[in-house]
Each structure stands twice: as structure tokens, then as C-alpha cells.
Amino acid sequence: MGILNVTPDSFSDGGAYRSLEEAVARGLLMEAEGAAILDVGGESTRPGAKPVPPDEEMRRVIPVIRGLAAKTKAVISVDTTKADVAREAAAAGARLVNDTSALAADPGMAGVVRDTGCAVVLMHSRGTPETMQDDPQYEDTIEELTAELSERMEAAVAMGIDPERILVDPGIGFGKRLCDNLALHRHLDRLRILGRPIVFGPSRKSFIGSLTGAPPADRAFGTAAAVAAAVLRGAHVVRVHDVKEMRDVVEVAYAIRGEAPW
């Protein structure tokens, strides 16, 4: 899953694609480099980020999704917590909704996912981007996270979403301490009990900076280590900025597992 942020303030690549043409070109390049999914986001979810009004978020993402849909064979994902944005994105060509709130932020989101036939990523988080790093606490990170994701899956199914269209994401960096993020890498295979594909998004995250001291743009090697660990522990989808490099990491990690990646 290649990350395509069309935002001015994302932690790593905010403001990198200032025109529709640049954003679409970047998406097509990621596809050429090996991305099977293009995840388009118009609202930063970095710690401390302010929310964006739906109309502004749509202004950012819908033309890009429409432009990509006309040219790509990759699955287009929209990274949003807003039902109105997801509905318009689906109409423009998106087939996956990547919801960092696991359908909890907007009561209309489950209906949009159900009615459009999109797949959905239910990501674990606590709080909002503004508050999620305000002293998060866990007694047993994996047990609590798995239970909370299970609850969100049950809620999604109760609201009419086909369980076969659900993916789960443990939410690296979303309401997690460094020790929690490392625990997720060590014990990611425990999420298999949920019975759904696991999405993992460590790319350039702050926990890598905490360990290496590197700024976001220089965290490719740290990201590679995290991606390899995640694949070896059972991740099905890795969400990354550096698609070409991480595809090689995934291929080698799958070979070590004794499986074919595609």
C-alpha cells in the first residue's frame, strides 16, 4: 500500500504534491514500483494534527482519486474518517476505505462502506490525532488491542458490513508508547486470531526516530527493519512511503518465510 498524502501538514511528506498532476503522477509511479494499493489521504493524522472540514478534505482527495481511477489498475484507497468523504471517494473510484477510527468517528461511515461495497480497514487507536499521544497507557498492549479491534469488527458486521471485506490494522503510533509499538512488532502474529488480513503501517513513524535519531525523510532503513519484522510475523499489507525499496524488503521477508509474496 503506497502512501499518497495530499496534505500540507503530514509529518513526512506534507506539501510534496502541490498539484493534481503531481499527485496523480506520484500514484502512478508507486504503482509502477510495485504498489497494489494507493492510499490517498487529505487529512493529516500525525500526533497533534487539527481536523480538516469535509469539504476541504474532498477538495484535496476527490480529483486525485478520479484522476488515478482513469489510469491505474491498482486498488484505490481513501484514508478518511468522514462518511461524506468516503461516499464521494467511492463514487470517484475508490474501493477501500482506510478508517483510522475503525468506524467510530462518524456514525454514517458504516452505512457508506456497506452501501458502496467498499472494503474497509479498521485501525486501532485511542483518542484523536490531537489527543492520542497524551499519556497512553496499556497493561497488556496486544490483549487490549486485539479485544478492542474485535469489538469494532463485531460492530461493523452488526451494521451490515460483510466480514470478508474487513481488514485490521493495529495502529502503530496511534495512541501508543515506544514500548507498545515494539510489542506490536514482536507479537503481531497474535492478531491472526481475528481471522482477517493484517495491515501494518510503520513507515517513517516517530518510534523509528526515537530509536535512531533520524528525521522522517531519513528513516527508510528503520522502516525496512520494521517492514521485515511485520511480514515475518504475518502482516498481509504494509503501508509505506518508499514503495520500490520496501517491495524488495517484502520479497526477501516472504522468501525467508518460505512463501511467495504475490
DOBA-879642 format. One record per residue (C-alpha): z, y, x; residue in three letters. Coordinates in steps of 0.5 Angstrom, whole numbers, plus 500, padded with zeros to 3 digits. Layout:
% DOBA-879642
ZYXALA/...
This chain:
% DOBA-879642
500500500MET/498506503GLY/502513502ILE/498519500LEU/502525498ASN/499531495VAL/505535496THR/507541500PRO/514538502ASP/514531503SER/519529509PHE/513526513SER/506529511ASP/507534506GLY/502539506GLY/497535510ALA/492534505TYR/490541502ARG/484540498SER/482535493LEU/476533498GLU/481532504GLU/486527500ALA/480523497VAL/477522504ALA/484520507ARG/485515501GLY/478512502LEU/480512510LEU/486508508MET/482503504GLU/477502510ALA/483501515GLU/486495510GLY/490498504ALA/489494498ALA/493499494ILE/493507494LEU/500510492ASP/498517490VAL/505522489GLY/505529487GLY/513530488GLU/517529494SER/523524494THR/526526500ARG/533527500PRO/535534497GLY/528535494ALA/527539488LYS/524536482PRO/517539480VAL/515540473PRO/510535470PRO/504540469ASP/504542477GLU/505534478GLU/499533474MET/495538477ARG/496535484ARG/495528483VAL/490527477ILE/484530480PRO/485526487VAL/486519482ILE/480521479ARG/476522485GLY/479516488LEU/477512482ALA/470513482ALA/469511490LYS/475506491THR/476498490LYS/483499492ALA/488499486VAL/491506485ILE/498507484SER/501513482VAL/508515485ASP/512518479THR/518518474THR/515522469LYS/511519463ALA/506524462ASP/504524469VAL/503516468ALA/500517462ARG/494522465GLU/494518471ALA/492511468ALA/487515464ALA/484517470ALA/484510473GLY/491508476ALA/493501475ARG/500501478LEU/506506476VAL/511506482ASN/517509479ASP/523511484THR/528511478SER/526504475ALA/524507468LEU/531510468ALA/529518469ALA/524518463ASP/525515456PRO/518515455GLY/516511461MET/517504459ALA/512505453GLY/507508457VAL/507502462VAL/507498456ARG/501501452ASP/497503458THR/497495461GLY/499498468CYS/503494473ALA/510497475VAL/514498481VAL/522498479LEU/525501485MET/533501486HIS/536508487SER/542511486ARG/542519483GLY/536523484THR/533525490PRO/537532490GLU/544528490THR/542520492MET/545521499GLN/551525497ASP/556519500ASP/553513497PRO/558507497GLN/557500496TYR/562494497GLU/556489497ASP/550492498THR/545486497ILE/549483491GLU/550490488GLU/543492489LEU/540485486THR/544486480ALA/542493478GLU/535491479LEU/536485475SER/538490469GLU/532494470ARG/528488469MET/531486463GLU/531493460ALA/523493462ALA/522487459VAL/526489452ALA/522495452MET/516490451GLY/513490459ILE/510484461ASP/515481466PRO/508479470GLU/507486471ARG/513488474ILE/514489482LEU/521490485VAL/523495491ASP/530495494PRO/529503495GLY/530504503ILE/533510504GLY/534512497PHE/542512496GLY/543508502LYS/547509508ARG/544506515LEU/548500514CYS/545499508ASP/538500510ASN/539495516LEU/543490511ALA/536490507LEU/532488512HIS/537482514ARG/538480507HIS/531482504LEU/530474502ASP/536474497ARG/531479493LEU/527473491ARG/532470486ILE/529476482LEU/522472482GLY/518478482ARG/514481488PRO/518485493ILE/515492495VAL/518495502PHE/517502504GLY/521503511PRO/515508513SER/518513518ARG/524514514LYS/530517517SER/534511518PHE/529510524ILE/530517526GLY/538515526SER/536509531LEU/531512535THR/532520535GLY/524520534ALA/522525529PRO/518523523PRO/511523526ALA/513519532ASP/516513528ARG/510509528ALA/514504533PHE/520504529GLY/516503523THR/513497526ALA/519493527ALA/522494520ALA/515492517VAL/515486521ALA/522484519ALA/521485512ALA/515481512VAL/518475516LEU/524476510ARG/519475504GLY/516482503ALA/510482499HIS/507489499VAL/509494505VAL/508501503ARG/506505510VAL/503512512HIS/500508518ASP/495503515VAL/491501521LYS/497500525GLU/501496520MET/496492518ARG/496489525ASP/503488524VAL/503484518VAL/497480520GLU/502478526VAL/508477522ALA/505473517TYR/502468522ALA/509467525ILE/511465518ARG/505460518GLY/502463512GLU/495467511ALA/496474509PRO/490475504TRP/
